[in-house]
């Protein structure tokens, strides 16, 4: 079955710095998404990563804070910029349209656990 | 507007007990998908089941079963003979694929299974 990987798996960062999270899928997918899960909370969609164009952001999330790239159909990055302790969360990459699996089902990467001091 | 309600914040059971996790949804779409995901302490979200809006047939997979009732807009999840390894947060989710793909997650139900 297809594999979704994220790097780093966890990190501890200082406030004011930025962290880039990578999501790699071992097969081409239709759509890629980035979610945030704050401690003890549900998942919140940050944006849909569009291949070759600017990401589509949800209300409350802006490109300056969460720049996203998707250069091809198997890879995307999310940067958390100018971090504050409120950014401490699990960040999850999700994909749609995995070959060999349900095409209308979102599958998730293992997540990146970020702590901002 | 779409909404997913998981009224049970936490459930605690003793091993071998049966437990049902409730999920109620709201949508104006006629075509939609319902999901259950499991999030163990490791943090990864594991897909359990998908149901589309035209398929109300209940499903059983081992100790897991799902009951989808459009009349009450519910998609409940039952674990039979629970085990400690079932301890996790379970999320119900609703997706639509009209005007762009969008998924709404419920707040989640944390299940504790004690030995």
Boltz contact constraints between the chains, C-beta under 6 A:
constraints:
  - contact:
      token1: [A, 42]
      token2: [B, 105]
      max_distance: 6.0
  - contact:
      token1: [A, 42]
      token2: [B, 107]
      max_distance: 6.0
  - contact:
      token1: [A, 42]
      token2: [B, 108]
      max_distance: 6.0
  - contact:
      token1: [A, 43]
      token2: [B, 105]
      max_distance: 6.0
  - contact:
      token1: [A, 90]
      token2: [B, 43]
      max_distance: 6.0
  - contact:
      token1: [A, 102]
      token2: [B, 50]
      max_distance: 6.0
  - contact:
      token1: [A, 104]
      token2: [B, 33]
      max_distance: 6.0
  - contact:
      token1: [A, 105]
      token2: [B, 50]
      max_distance: 6.0
  - contact:
      token1: [A, 106]
      token2: [B, 103]
      max_distance: 6.0
  - contact:
      token1: [A, 107]
      token2: [B, 47]
      max_distance: 6.0
  - contact:
      token1: [A, 108]
      token2: [B, 45]
      max_distance: 6.0
  - contact:
      token1: [A, 110]
      token2: [B, 44]
      max_distance: 6.0
  - contact:
      token1: [A, 111]
      token2: [B, 43]
      max_distance: 6.0
